[in-house]
Amino acid sequence: MTFSIASMETKTGPRAVLVIGDQVVDIAKATGHEMDANVLALLADFDANLARLDKLAATKPAGVPLSSVTLLSPIPLPPVLYCAGSNYADHAAEMAKASGREPPKDPHELGQRSWHFLKSSRSAIGPYADIPFPEHVKKLDWEAELGVVIGRPCRNVSGDKALDYVAGYLVANDLSARDLSRRNGVPDNSIFRNDWTSHKSFDGACPLGPWITLARDIPDPHKLKMRLDVNGVVKQDSNTGYMIFDIKEQIADLSSRMTLLPGDIILTGTPAGVGNGRGEYLNKGDVVTVEIEGLGKISNRFV
């Protein structure tokens, strides 16, 4: 039976659940093992736990309506959020144009590897949560992204084996405070000019969800339609097949530098259509919705 893995809000904290159709099953209550209440614990021994979850789902356990619960970020506090920068050619071109630069060449031709920055784990927020509009930000931007959830420890993994280490996929919005990306008073040519922390890691900067769709249920993660709208107006309409560095390359590159662990999430880049490219930015009251084929959608209001 097909199911996804999510986290729901309860009075005692987040609880891991199976999403089966329009029903939600509290995993720990169904199995009688309290350790099953934590998504990270389930991912820690993913192969064994997935087999147990398959058996549980096959019993058609009683659940509650999905509409009756509040979903949180599928992993409420992800160990690490790796974010691919400039990983769609059309997005790289629009950002270059916005800053008066020439469109960059294909990094493959220059012998370069995928490039990632970190986003604070505490910036992760639920798929339908209201997001406090960040203080002192006037240029708040959106970025629809495919999120990859690591399910097995991996180090020095080759590209042809990389997808074997993926537990599943989710929808993400890599929100960006464009006007906080540069430090005032620091020369443009200084290596200390950029401020990635303020730019990317304010509270609520990373909506995730609505759940983890298992990798086995996505035949090819590089053939998924992705779309973002603001207040119902489409801003991004693309496909994950347009990545510069695909998921296999990103996992291979990252794992050559450090061990990727279960629960780590890789945001794989955004296509063209961000606000900065057209001089449009978010305001209080705006609702941003991101949908990726086969994975569901997330929708967040700024308050």
N, C-alpha and C positions, 0 to 999 in steps of 0.2 A: 504494500500500500504506500502511495506517495505521501510524504509529509515534509514539513520544514521545521526548523528549530528556531525558537524565539525566546525572548525574556518578557515576562509580564510583571507589572507592578502589583505588590501586595502590601499589607500593613507591616509585614515583617521584613520587607525588602524584595529584591528581584527574585523571581522564580523561573527556572527553565521550563519551557513548555513545548509540546509538539503542536503544530498547526496542521490539522487534517481537514481539508475542505474549509467549512465555516465553523469548525469546532476547535477548541483549545483544550489540551490535556496537560494537567500538571504532572510532569514526569516523575518527580520524587514520590508524590502521593500514589501514583499508579504502580510504581515498582516497590515502594516501601523502603527505598534507600535514600536517605537524606542528601547524600553526596550528589545525587542526580538533580538536585535543585539548582545547580550551578552550571552554566553553559561551558565555562572554562574547564571545569572538572570533566565534563563529557568529552571535550576536545582533547584533553590530556592523554587519553587512551582511546583515540577516536575509532580505530578499527573494531576493538572489542565492544565498545559502547554502541557503535552503530548497529552491530549485530543484535544487541539486546533491544535497541529501539525498534528494529525491524520486527522482532518478535512481539514487542508491546503493541505496535501499530496493527499487526495482524489480528490481534484479539479484539479490535474495534472498541477500545476503552471508552467509557463514558467521559464526556467533557462538558464544557460550557460554551455558549455562543461566543465567537470571536468578537462580536460587537459589544460584548459585556465587559471586556477587559481592556486595560491600558497597556499597550505594548511599549517597551523601553528599547533602547539600543540592543540589538540581539546579544552583543557582549557588552554589558553595562560599563565595564572599564577595560577596554582592550589593552593587552600588554604593550604593544607598539603599533602606531599608525604610520606606515610608510606611504608617502605621497609622491607619485611620479610627476615631475615638472615638465611642461612643454612637450607632451607626448602625443599630440595630434598636430599634423603639419598645418592644418587650417587655423588652429588656435595659435600656434607659434607665429604664423604670419599676421594674424590680426593683432596680437600683442606687440609685434615688431612695428607694425604700422602705427599703432597708438602712441608709440614712443619715438617715432620718426626714424626707425632703423630699417635696414633692408631685411627681407624675409630670410630666415636662416636656411642653410643647406641641410640636407638629410644627414643626421649625425652618423649614420652607418658609413657614409662616404668619407667621413672625417676620422673614422676609426674610433668613434666615441661609444660609450656604453650608456645605458639608461641612467637617469639622474633622479634622486629622490631627496626629499626633505622630510622632517618629522612634524607631526601635528600632535598636540597634547592629547593623551588618552582621556583626560577629563573634559575635553571639548566635545566628546561623543554625546549625542542626545537622541531621543527616541524619534520614530518615524512620523509621528503626528503631534509632537510636542510644540508648544509655543516657545519661541526663542526671544529672550530679552534683547532688544536692540542694543548693540554694544555702544558704550559711552564714547564720545569724542570721535566717532566714525561718521564720515560724510559720504564715503565711497564704498559702500558694502556691496559685494558682488557675489554672484552665484557660479557654481561649476558642477554640472552633472558628471558623476563618475561611477564606473563599475568597481565595486569592492571585492577583493579576493581574500578569503579567510583561510589561513594556513591550518592544516589539520594534523601534520606530522612534523617533528623536528627535521630540519634539512640544512645541510652545510655542504658547499661545493657541489651543488646539484647541477647536472647537465640539462640543457634545454629540452632534450627529448624525454627526460624523466620528470620535468618540473611539475606538470599538472597532476602527477601522482601524489603530490604533497598538499593538494588543495582539498579542503573539506567542503567548501561551498562558496556561494557568491551572494552579494547583497547590493542594494542601491545606496548611493552616497551623494552628498552635496558638500563639496569642499568650499565652504564659505570663506571669503577673502576680504580683508579690510585693506583695500588698495592704497588708501591715503596714509596707512601706517607702515607701509612696506619699506620706506626709506627714513633714515634718521636725520632729523633736522640738524644743521650745523656741521655735518660731516661731509668732507669733499666727495664729489661724485666718483672720483677714481679710487677712493679708499676701499679696502677690503672689508671695512667695518661699517660701510654705508647701509647695507641691507639689514632689515629687522624682520626676520621670518617668524619670530615668536609673536610679535604684535600683529603681524599680517595674517597669521593663520590659526592662532591658538586662543582666541578669546572664548568666553563661556558660550557654549551652544554652537561652536563653529563647525561641527561635524555631524549633521543628522545622518543616521544610519538605519537601515532596515529594509522592508518591515520585518524581515526574518532572514535566516540563512537558508537559501535554497541549495540543496545538496548538489555537489559537483556531478554526481552520477546522473542527475536529472537534466543537465544542460549539455547536450551533445557537443556543442562547439561554442565556448564563451567569446569567440571572436566573430560571431555572426549574430549579435543581438542589437536590435533597434533600441536607441536611447533618445529620450525626449525630456525637455524641461520647459515649463511655462511659469510665468509670473502673472498672477491674477487672471489666469486663463489664456494669456497671450503667449504663444510659442516663441521661445528664444533660442533653444538648442534642439536640433532635430538631426540625429546622426546615427552612427553604427559603430560598435566596438571593433569592427574590422579595419577601421581607419587608424588604429594605434600605430605609432612609429615603432616603438619597441613593444612587442606583444607580451602577454602574460608569462610565457615560457622564458623569454629573454630577461624579463624583470626579476623573476624568481632566481634564475641562474646568476644574474649580476649581484643581487642582494646577498644571496647565500654564499657567494665567493668572498664576501667581506665579513660576514657575521652569521651566526646560527639563527635561522628563523624558527620560531617556536609556535606550538598550537595556540590559536587565538590571536596571533599577530594578523593585522589587516593591511593589505596593500591597496591603496587607491590608485587606479591605473591611468589617470590623466583625464582631461576634459577636451571635447571638441570645440570648434568655433561657436560663437554666439554668446559669449560672456558679456556682461554689461560694460566692462572697461573698453571693449573694442568699439562701442557705439556711444560711449558717454552716458550710459544709463545706469542708475544704481538703485538699490532697494531703500524703502522707507518703512516706518512703522505702519502696521496694518496690511502690508503686502503678504501674499501667500505664494510660496514657491513649491511647485510640485515636480518631482522627478520620477520618471517611469522607465524601466528597462524591461525589454521583452523577456517573459518567462520568470521574472524575479519579483514583480509587483511594483508598487509605487509608494513614495513617501511624500508628505505634504506638511509644510510648516509655516506658521504665521509668526510675523515679527511684532512684538508687543513692547 
